[in-house]
Amino acid sequence: MMAACDAVVAASGTVTLELAILEIPMLVVYRLSPQTYFFGKLLAKHMQFFSLVNLIAERSLVTELLQDEVSPGRIEAELARLLFDEVYRNEIQAGLIEVLGKLGRQGASDRAAGLALTLLEQK
């Protein structure tokens, strides 16, 4: 179903990587309880980003809305930008392709298993 989307509003998590693989522009939102947010902020005070896509890109590629930034009006405005601003949309899609390059080619599990077998055979 994600592949049929022109843009997505996603909660932060692995879904953002799935969307990146499909090159689908996204808005990443996350709201936590006030207590969880307070403690999370203490633990991650040096982190610039919270979405996996931006962490891998090492820059603000997709818009992230956290806590009080998450509102219906802000979501609507950001989603409209993703859908109707072609230049912005193309920039994000190009960045998502860069993220894919950083993730490496498909088959990581098979390569890891092959490496493990090779190491076992050497013993």
C-alpha positions in Angstrom: 0.0 0.0 0.0 2.9 2.4 0.7 4.1 2.1 -2.8 0.8 3.6 -4.0 1.2 6.7 -1.9 2.4 10.1 -3.3 3.5 11.2 0.2 3.1 9.9 3.8 2.8 11.2 7.3 4.7 8.6 9.3 5.5 8.0 13.0 9.2 7.8 13.6 10.6 4.3 13.2 11.6 1.7 10.7 8.6 2.7 8.5 10.7 5.7 7.4 13.3 3.4 6.0 10.7 1.4 4.1 9.4 4.6 2.7 13.0 5.7 1.7 13.4 2.4 -0.1 10.3 3.2 -2.1 11.5 6.8 -2.6 8.3 8.2 -1.1 8.5 11.7 0.4 7.4 11.8 4.0 6.7 13.9 7.0 7.9 12.3 10.3 5.9 13.1 13.4 6.2 11.9 17.0 4.4 12.7 20.2 5.3 11.2 23.6 3.9 11.6 27.1 5.4 14.7 28.7 7.4 12.5 31.2 8.8 10.2 28.4 9.7 13.3 26.3 11.5 14.9 29.3 13.6 11.8 30.0 14.2 11.1 26.3 15.4 14.6 25.8 17.9 14.1 28.7 19.2 10.9 27.1 19.4 12.2 23.5 20.3 15.8 24.1 23.1 15.7 21.5 21.0 14.2 18.8 20.0 16.6 16.1 17.4 14.3 14.5 15.1 11.5 15.6 14.0 9.9 12.3 16.2 7.1 10.9 16.2 8.7 7.5 17.7 12.0 8.8 20.1 10.1 11.0 21.4 8.1 8.0 21.4 11.2 5.7 23.3 13.1 8.5 21.2 16.1 7.6 17.6 17.4 7.7 16.3 15.6 4.6 12.7 15.1 5.7 10.7 17.3 8.0 10.4 16.1 11.6 7.7 17.4 13.9 8.1 16.6 17.6 5.8 17.1 20.6 4.1 20.5 20.4 5.1 21.0 16.7 2.6 18.2 15.9 -0.7 19.9 15.0 -3.3 19.4 12.3 -2.5 22.7 10.7 1.3 22.0 10.6 0.7 18.5 9.3 -1.6 19.8 6.6 0.9 22.5 5.5 3.8 20.1 5.3 1.8 17.5 3.5 0.6 20.0 1.0 4.2 21.0 0.4 5.2 17.4 -0.2 2.3 16.9 -2.6 2.4 20.1 -4.6 5.9 21.7 -4.5 7.6 19.7 -7.2 11.1 21.2 -6.5 10.8 20.3 -2.8 9.5 16.8 -3.6 12.3 16.2 -6.1 14.9 17.3 -3.6 13.6 14.9 -1.0 13.4 12.0 -3.5 17.0 12.6 -4.6 18.0 12.6 -0.9 16.2 9.4 -0.3 18.2 7.8 -3.1 21.4 9.0 -1.3 20.1 7.3 1.9 19.6 4.1 0.0 23.2 4.3 -1.2 24.4 4.5 2.4 22.3 1.5 3.4 24.1 -0.7 0.9 22.8 -3.2 -1.6 20.1 -5.8 -0.8 21.0 -9.1 0.8 22.7 -8.0 4.0 21.3 -11.0 5.9 22.7 -13.5 3.3 26.1 -11.7 3.3 26.3 -11.8 7.1 25.4 -15.5 7.2 28.0 -16.2 4.5 30.6 -14.4 6.5 29.7 -16.3 9.6 30.0 -19.6 7.8 33.3 -18.6 6.4 34.6 -17.8 9.8 33.3 -21.1 11.2 35.0 -23.0 8.4 38.4 -21.3 9.2 38.4 -22.8 12.7 
